[in-house]
Amino acid sequence: MAIQQLRSSQLITTFGTGSLVDLPEASVIIGGPDSWVYREDEIPEHLIHEERLSKRIAEYLNDLFSFGLKDVQLRRPPRMRNAMQYQGLNPEVTAWKFPEWYVVQQIEQTKAGKRRRLVSKYLLEKGKYRDHNGKRQPVVPIRFVRACDKGHVDDIDWLSFVHGFDNRNCPRAQGGLYLLEKGSSGALADIIVSCDCGKKQSLALARTNKTLLGFCNGRRPWLGPFSKDECSNPSKLLVRSASNAYFPQLYSVISIPEGASGLPAVLQRFESDLTEATTLEMLKMARKFNGNLDKSLGDYSDAEVFEALTKLRGKKSEQMVPTKILEYAAFAGPTNQLSDDKVEGDFLIRHLEDKFWKPDPTLSTCLDNIVLVDRLREVVAQVGFTRFESRGTKLDGELDLDLQPSPLAKDKTNIIPAFENRGEGIFLQFDSKRISDWSKKPEVQARAESLKLGFTLKAEERGQEDLSFHGTPFYMLHTLAHLLIQEISLECGYPTSSLKERIYCDAAQKTFAILIYTGSSDAEGTLGGLVKAAERIQPILLNTIQNASICSSDPVCSHTKPEPDNPSHWLVGSACHCCTHLPETSCEQMNQFLDRSLVVPTLEGLGCEFFKLPSS
């Protein structure tokens, strides 16, 4: 795959800074944004303006690295152009060749099996290896490198791997290190690294022996040559093309106009009526004698309204409100209907008419409202990356400060890679009492204890023992969102990878909702099919419940639960790739915190489901 074929969004997600990418003739690691090349006159076109996200990321980086940034610059990756057009200055994303050890393609047949020469870059001539007959042989980058939990990555010290650190200067090693493949499976147990002196070592031992690869030297090749950090973590074996080699840490927000969230919007609408409401008592009188005002304020208490009014008058920005709290308030607040004279903007919502969903008892008993999002804008920025294990955001949408990702650039650069999507969505607001009553059922609480066991084990492994269990409502809403995305994809024709989710779950505030929206930066995100599909929400939900009750991996999937000896399932219950998992770009929690048994009845028959199967 040529680097010119990558989309801008891919240079922040799948192939972002620090990722290992195979090109037709080389293997590279994508460089940081401080080494990307832009045309000076085109930089303004690459900027993305989202003040709330910029300030949040700056605060996050300041807390982690003590940078002292006021804000950051969200910038799209440079677009590739014809070099002749720019007279030699070609905008580009810098990538560095990595790894620096290669396997010669020439195969030598031995009694033990097929073997190939293992060489470093210093033994190559114009990208090829000259064998003992003087013939130049093609080479390919080796698949195996070493990395640590901080994201550092480097070549394996193959001499030490075979001989041990004390005997790494073996004189026979100049005669050849070899990669011996016993079988055709490619399994680590079938791959032996050997030396002319007779010493050999199986790659499988690198998985079990925690000290065999030595300790990390802090190398950061994505930041250029000679870039190192202080690190003494044990090195782990990493396969370059494996799915756990790279996980971008992304921070995304839905653009909400200042004052568009529920209560501030109402207060701005009645600003003239509240001019004299300078005390709590005067506000009570205003609500008493102004019926429209009191009806619009709804269940908000006088104290909450007065506090919001005070902040609004002091022009206190909404920047400090947690991401998802602000978004939920905006989606659940007053609508701004489409009209002929106002079709611009990045945020436009309206309620789905009652006739499409309220007559159905399944929908009316669990939902408070269905909001059609005719227009939204999402800005996604990459603030770091991890290896071996993915991490999602916290439940309120904020980044996890307990996780220190690998930095994207040297020192205090304020350039953050970002991209934006404009699309549409469906917002499902759930009845808090219905979810609260369901959560108190003995069967649900028993399932919660089972899920909490795995959650606790994972938190201990990460060193986050004080992390609170997310709760069964979150697992249920998250799993339902995955199941709905799969069904909606079939209903309206969007590919699953172009749909995304946001889960709003705060038991203390009694806010429970799901936003399913288009997360594609091209025309697929704005075709109108998702909003139109909301009119068929009743059959879509019923089909979702019906189809999710059986998984092609049943009964194994239905009976799966977190167990101490199965770390891969600590954060999921009855969930697998056959029934619930989505492309990782679609899921905000990297396919974790899922349990189908909390949504629909499964073969195990736990009785903890939120929805009953529709009667035939």
Stockholm file with secondary structure:
# STOCKHOLM 1.0

chainA/1-616         MAIQQLRSSQLITTFGTGSLVDLPEASVIIGGPDSWVYREDEIPEHLIHEERLSKRIAEYLNDLFSFGLKDVQLRRPPRMRNAMQYQGLNPEVTAWKFPEWYVVQQIEQTKAGKRRRLVSKYLLEKGKYRDHNGKRQPVVPIRFVRACDKGHVDDIDWLSFVHGFDNRNCPRAQGGLYLLEKGSSGALADIIVSCDCGKKQSLALARTNKTLLGFCNGRRPWLGPFSKDECSNPSKLLVRSASNAYFPQLYSVISIPEGASGLPAVLQRFESDLTEATTLEMLKMARKFNGNLDKSLGDYSDAEVFEALTKLRGKKSEQMVPTKILEYAAFAGPTNQLSDDKVEGDFLIRHLEDKFWKPDPTLSTCLDNIVLVDRLREVVAQVGFTRFESRGTKLDGELDLDLQPSPLAKDKTNIIPAFENRGEGIFLQFDSKRISDWSKKPEVQARAESLKLGFTLKAEERGQEDLSFHGTPFYMLHTLAHLLIQEISLECGYPTSSLKERIYCDAAQKTFAILIYTGSSDAEGTLGGLVKAAERIQPILLNTIQNASICSSDPVCSHTKPEPDNPSHWLVGSACHCCTHLPETSCEQMNQFLDRSLVVPTLEGLGCEFFKLPSS
#=GR chainA/1-616 SS CCGGGCCTGGGTTTTCTTCEEEETTEEEEECCGGGCBCCGGGHHHHEECCHHHHHHHHHHHHHHHCCCCSCCEEECCCCCCCTTTTTTCCCBCCEEECCCEEEESCCEECSSCEEEEEEEGGGEETTEEECTTSCEEEEEECSEEEECTTSCEECCCHHHHHHCGGGCCCGGGGGCEEEEECSSSCCGGGEEEEETTSCEEETTHHHHCTTTTCBCCCBCGGGCTTCBCCCCCBCEEEETTSTTSCEEEEEEEECCCTTCSHHHHHHHHTTGGGTTCCSHHHHHHHHHHCHHHHHHHTTCCHHHHHHHHHHHHTTCCGGGSCHHHHHHHHHHSCCCCCBTTBCCSSCEEEECCGGGTTTSHHHHTTEEEEEEEEEEEEEEEEEEEESSSCCCCCTTSCCCTTCCCBCSSSTTCCEEEEEEEEEEEEEEEECHHHHHHHHTSHHHHHHHHHHHHHHHHHHHHHTCTTCCCCCHHHHHHHHHHHHHHHHHHHHHCCCGGGEEEEEEEETTTTEEEEEEEECCSSGGGGSSHHHHHGGGHHHHHHHHHHHHTCCTTTTTTTTCCCCTTCGGGTTBSSCCTTTTCCCTTTCTTTTCSBCGGGTSCCTTCCSCCSSCCCCC
#=GC SS_cons         CCGGGCCTGGGTTTTCTTCEEEETTEEEEECCGGGCBCCGGGHHHHEECCHHHHHHHHHHHHHHHCCCCSCCEEECCCCCCCTTTTTTCCCBCCEEECCCEEEESCCEECSSCEEEEEEEGGGEETTEEECTTSCEEEEEECSEEEECTTSCEECCCHHHHHHCGGGCCCGGGGGCEEEEECSSSCCGGGEEEEETTSCEEETTHHHHCTTTTCBCCCBCGGGCTTCBCCCCCBCEEEETTSTTSCEEEEEEEECCCTTCSHHHHHHHHTTGGGTTCCSHHHHHHHHHHCHHHHHHHTTCCHHHHHHHHHHHHTTCCGGGSCHHHHHHHHHHSCCCCCBTTBCCSSCEEEECCGGGTTTSHHHHTTEEEEEEEEEEEEEEEEEEEESSSCCCCCTTSCCCTTCCCBCSSSTTCCEEEEEEEEEEEEEEEECHHHHHHHHTSHHHHHHHHHHHHHHHHHHHHHTCTTCCCCCHHHHHHHHHHHHHHHHHHHHHCCCGGGEEEEEEEETTTTEEEEEEEECCSSGGGGSSHHHHHGGGHHHHHHHHHHHHTCCTTTTTTTTCCCCTTCGGGTTBSSCCTTTTCCCTTTCTTTTCSBCGGGTSCCTTCCSCCSSCCCCC
//
